[in-house]
Amino acid sequence: MENRCIAFTGGGTGGHVYPGLAVAEALEERLPMMDIIWIGSSTGMEGDILRRTKIPFYGIPAGKLRRYLSLRNILDLFRIAAGLVASVLLLKRRRVELLFSKGGYVSVPPVIAARLLGIPVISHESDREAGLATRINARFTDLLLCAYEESCAAIADRTRMAAVGNPVRQDILRGDRRRGRSTWNVGDGEKLILVLGGSQGARQINQLIDGAIDALLPLARVVHQTGRADYVPADREGYYKARFFHEELPDLLAAADLVISRAGAGTLWENGVTGTPAVLIPLGLESSRGDQLRNAELFAERGAAEVLDGKEVTSEKLVQQVRRLLKDDAARERMAEKAWELCNRDAAERMVRYIEEYLYRPENREE
């Protein structure tokens, strides 16, 4: 007899994948006999991430959802339609009993397909302000889970929503400060700055660090995730670069005295649950829908991070802020405490409890 099956969907960035993996990890622990699969874009980065796990990955055609007029929207409508057909066939073939969506444009066809097939759908929104994919998916979702109380009020009836926080992988919580500092040769009394530009890097942050590195190295060792496009090996003592961090990230977060990062939901929550003080440089409206600005505002309002305006920040301003924070241990400790207060550690377990409720509703129980 086949195991029961749950499908996860989402992609486009690591922020749509890693939180979902945290829920899948908690689900495997709770229901070890349940099969888990992941549906993502056949051309997206999520396939690369999932192939590093034991979760089977199924790629489907995916069209991007744009808020502006473009001829590409016409072509992408055909991709979305093809993704819907592929999703229906896959969900039926695998006899999926529940779909969990982490968002991103690739999640829309599977969510609609699940509704057409009568399969329960649970969606999760990580950002303070819901994205277009989540707003569309909410129409076909049985339960909408949000990171923050205020996130879902505008897009879903309150009987179908719950604030649960953002899930993080257990590995993130197991980071070892001593091991991280040893790995990156951080001596006693030295500080460590971790620079993160998101799963695909951030050109603006990379350029700011290029202009600031001479002034930063006398203050601390610097470990920098550049993304693939901008990666050039570091040639400075105390300066380390990588295209992307995988297994190294938990120890780095535990070891870092300060993080410089974008304000993606997943990055913020990982900083928060590890109590890592942060300087945030959010993506602005010129290159995003403003979700990172809203996220950063919330963390700044709660005292859980400091923010530099992406339009006005310079390397000199960044160095000034970093220098002040590295000299002020009490300020960083207060920031860490506020981050811990804001970011709960049990979001994945809460989500699994909701998944179980839907799986074991009377109409879904096996005879």
C-alpha positions in Angstrom: 0.0 0.0 0.0 1.3 3.4 -1.0 2.2 5.9 1.7 0.0 9.0 2.1 1.5 12.0 0.2 1.8 15.7 0.8 3.0 18.1 -1.9 4.9 21.3 -1.2 5.2 24.1 -3.8 7.1 27.4 -4.1 10.2 28.8 -5.6 11.9 31.7 -7.4 14.2 32.5 -4.4 15.6 30.7 -1.4 13.1 32.7 0.7 10.3 30.6 -0.9 12.2 27.3 -0.4 14.1 27.1 2.8 11.2 28.0 5.1 9.2 25.3 3.3 12.0 22.8 3.9 11.8 23.7 7.6 8.1 22.7 7.6 8.9 19.5 5.6 11.6 18.6 8.1 9.2 19.0 11.1 6.6 17.1 9.2 8.9 14.2 8.5 9.7 14.0 12.2 6.1 14.0 13.2 4.7 11.8 10.4 7.7 9.7 9.2 5.5 7.4 7.0 4.1 10.4 5.0 5.6 10.9 1.5 6.7 14.4 0.7 7.3 15.8 -2.8 8.1 19.4 -4.0 6.6 21.1 -7.1 8.7 23.9 -8.5 9.7 25.6 -11.7 11.6 23.3 -14.2 14.0 26.2 -14.8 14.2 27.7 -11.3 16.8 27.6 -8.6 14.6 25.5 -6.3 15.5 22.4 -8.2 19.1 22.9 -7.3 18.2 23.4 -3.6 15.9 20.4 -3.5 18.4 18.1 -5.1 20.6 18.6 -2.0 17.8 17.0 0.0 16.0 13.6 -0.1 12.7 15.2 -1.1 11.7 14.3 -4.7 11.5 17.4 -6.9 9.0 17.8 -9.8 9.5 20.7 -12.3 6.6 22.2 -14.1 6.3 25.1 -16.6 6.0 28.4 -14.8 5.2 31.9 -16.0 6.1 35.0 -14.0 3.3 37.2 -12.6 4.0 40.8 -13.4 2.1 43.9 -12.2 2.9 45.9 -15.3 2.0 45.5 -19.0 4.5 43.5 -21.0 4.3 41.3 -24.1 6.0 38.6 -22.0 2.8 38.3 -20.0 1.1 36.8 -23.1 3.7 34.1 -23.4 3.7 33.5 -19.7 -0.1 32.9 -19.7 0.6 29.8 -21.9 3.3 28.7 -19.4 0.9 29.1 -16.5 -1.7 27.1 -18.3 0.8 24.4 -19.1 1.9 24.4 -15.4 -1.8 24.0 -14.4 -2.2 20.9 -16.6 1.1 19.4 -15.4 0.1 20.1 -11.8 -3.3 18.4 -12.2 -1.7 15.3 -13.7 1.0 15.1 -11.0 -1.3 15.6 -8.0 -3.6 12.9 -9.4 -0.8 10.5 -10.1 0.8 10.9 -6.7 -2.6 10.9 -5.0 -1.7 14.0 -3.0 -3.8 14.6 0.0 -2.7 18.1 0.9 -0.8 20.9 -0.8 1.4 23.3 1.2 2.3 26.5 -0.7 5.3 28.7 0.2 4.5 31.2 -2.5 6.3 32.6 -5.5 4.8 32.7 -9.0 5.4 28.9 -9.5 3.0 28.1 -6.7 -0.1 29.5 -8.4 -0.8 26.6 -10.9 -0.4 23.8 -8.3 -2.7 25.7 -5.8 -5.4 26.2 -8.4 -5.0 22.5 -9.5 -5.4 21.3 -6.0 -8.6 23.3 -5.6 -10.0 21.9 -8.8 -9.2 18.4 -7.5 -10.7 19.0 -4.1 -7.3 18.7 -2.3 -7.0 20.9 0.8 -4.5 23.8 0.4 -2.5 25.5 3.2 -0.5 28.6 2.2 2.0 30.6 4.1 3.1 34.2 3.6 6.5 35.1 5.0 6.5 38.9 4.5 4.8 41.6 6.4 3.0 42.6 3.2 1.6 39.8 1.1 2.8 39.3 -2.5 0.8 38.9 -5.6 1.1 35.1 -5.7 -0.2 34.9 -2.1 -3.1 37.2 -2.9 -4.1 35.0 -5.8 -3.5 31.8 -3.9 -5.7 33.0 -1.0 -8.8 32.7 -3.2 -8.1 28.9 -3.5 -6.7 28.3 -0.1 -8.4 26.5 2.8 -6.1 28.1 5.4 -3.7 31.1 5.1 -0.9 31.2 7.6 1.0 34.4 8.1 4.2 35.5 9.9 2.6 38.5 11.5 -0.9 39.3 12.8 -1.4 42.2 10.4 -0.2 40.4 7.3 -3.3 38.5 6.3 -6.2 40.8 7.5 -6.5 42.5 4.1 -6.6 39.4 2.0 -8.5 36.6 3.8 -11.4 36.1 6.1 -10.1 35.8 9.7 -11.7 32.3 10.0 -9.2 31.1 7.5 -6.0 32.6 8.8 -3.6 32.3 11.7 -0.4 34.1 12.6 2.4 31.6 13.2 5.7 33.3 12.5 8.3 32.1 9.9 9.7 28.6 10.0 13.5 28.1 10.1 15.4 24.9 9.6 16.6 23.1 12.8 20.2 23.4 11.5 20.0 27.1 11.9 19.2 26.7 15.6 22.1 24.3 16.0 24.9 26.8 15.0 28.0 26.7 17.2 29.7 30.0 17.8 33.1 28.6 18.8 33.2 26.3 15.7 32.2 29.2 13.4 34.8 31.5 14.8 37.4 28.8 14.5 36.5 28.0 10.9 36.9 31.6 9.8 40.0 32.2 11.9 38.4 34.8 14.2 40.7 35.4 17.1 39.9 36.2 20.8 38.8 39.8 21.0 38.2 40.0 17.2 34.8 40.8 15.7 33.1 39.0 12.8 30.9 40.7 10.2 28.7 38.5 8.1 27.4 40.0 4.8 24.4 38.4 3.2 22.7 39.5 0.0 20.0 36.8 -0.2 20.1 33.5 -2.0 21.0 35.2 -5.3 23.3 37.9 -3.9 22.7 41.7 -4.0 24.7 43.8 -6.4 24.2 47.0 -4.3 25.5 45.4 -1.1 28.4 43.9 -3.0 29.3 47.3 -4.4 29.0 48.9 -0.9 31.3 46.3 0.6 33.8 46.9 -2.2 33.9 50.5 -1.2 34.0 49.9 2.5 36.3 46.9 2.9 39.4 48.9 3.5 37.7 50.6 6.5 35.9 47.5 7.7 38.9 45.1 8.0 40.6 47.1 10.8 37.3 46.7 12.7 36.5 43.0 12.1 36.9 39.9 9.9 34.4 40.0 7.1 32.7 36.9 5.6 30.7 37.8 2.5 28.1 35.9 0.5 28.2 37.6 -3.0 25.9 35.5 -5.1 27.0 33.8 -8.2 27.0 36.7 -10.6 29.4 39.0 -8.7 31.7 36.4 -7.2 35.4 37.1 -7.4 37.8 35.4 -4.9 38.9 37.6 -2.0 42.6 38.6 -1.9 42.7 40.4 1.4 43.7 39.0 4.8 40.6 38.7 7.0 38.2 38.9 4.1 36.4 35.7 2.9 34.0 35.4 0.0 31.6 32.7 -1.1 28.9 32.5 -3.8 26.4 30.9 -1.4 26.4 29.5 2.1 24.8 26.1 2.8 26.0 24.0 5.7 28.3 26.9 6.9 25.4 29.3 7.6 24.3 28.1 11.0 27.8 28.4 12.5 28.3 31.8 10.8 25.1 33.2 12.3 26.1 32.0 15.7 29.6 33.4 15.3 28.8 36.8 13.8 28.8 39.9 15.9 26.9 41.8 13.2 25.1 40.9 10.0 24.7 43.3 7.0 21.9 42.0 4.8 18.8 42.6 2.7 15.5 42.3 4.5 14.0 39.2 2.9 11.6 37.5 5.3 13.7 34.3 5.7 16.9 36.1 6.3 15.3 38.4 8.9 13.8 35.4 10.8 17.1 33.5 10.8 18.9 36.6 12.1 16.2 36.9 14.7 16.0 33.3 16.1 19.8 33.3 16.4 19.9 36.7 18.1 22.3 38.1 15.5 22.3 42.0 15.4 21.7 43.3 11.9 22.1 46.3 9.7 19.4 46.0 7.0 19.7 47.5 3.5 16.3 46.6 2.0 15.4 46.4 -1.7 13.5 49.6 -2.6 10.5 50.2 -4.8 12.6 50.8 -7.9 13.4 47.0 -8.0 10.7 45.3 -5.9 7.2 45.6 -4.7 8.4 47.1 -1.4 8.1 43.9 0.7 11.6 44.3 2.1 10.9 47.9 3.0 7.9 46.9 5.1 9.8 44.0 6.7 12.7 46.3 7.6 10.4 48.9 9.0 8.8 46.4 11.4 12.1 45.1 12.7 13.4 48.7 13.2 10.1 49.7 15.0 10.6 46.8 17.4 14.3 47.6 17.9 15.3 44.3 16.4 17.6 45.8 13.7 18.8 49.0 12.2 18.1 50.1 8.7 19.9 52.1 6.0 17.9 53.6 3.2 18.9 51.8 0.1 18.5 54.9 -2.1 20.8 57.1 0.1 23.3 54.6 1.6 27.0 55.0 0.7 30.0 52.9 1.7 31.0 55.7 4.1 27.6 55.7 5.9 27.7 51.9 6.1 31.1 52.1 7.8 30.0 54.7 10.2 27.0 52.6 11.3 29.0 49.4 11.6 31.8 51.1 13.5 29.3 52.5 16.0 27.5 49.2 16.6 30.7 47.2 16.9 31.9 49.5 19.6 28.6 49.4 21.5 28.1 45.9 22.9 25.1 46.9 24.9 23.3 48.2 21.8 23.9 44.9 20.0 22.7 42.9 23.0 19.5 45.0 23.1 19.0 44.4 19.4 19.5 40.6 19.9 16.9 40.5 22.7 14.3 42.4 20.7 14.9 40.0 17.7 14.4 37.0 20.0 11.1 38.5 21.2 9.8 39.1 17.7 10.9 35.9 16.1 9.4 32.7 17.6 11.3 29.4 17.1 8.4 27.0 16.8 6.6 28.2 13.6 7.3 25.0 11.7 5.8 22.9 14.5 2.7 25.1 14.6 2.3 24.7 10.9 2.6 20.9 11.1 -0.2 20.9 13.7 -2.4 22.7 11.2 -1.4 20.2 8.5 -2.4 17.3 10.8 -5.8 18.9 11.5 -6.6 19.0 7.7 -5.2 15.5 7.1 -7.2 13.9 9.8 -10.5 15.7 9.4 -13.3 13.1 9.4 -13.8 13.4 5.6 -10.1 12.7 5.0 -9.7 9.7 7.3 -9.0 6.4 5.7 -11.6 3.7 6.3 
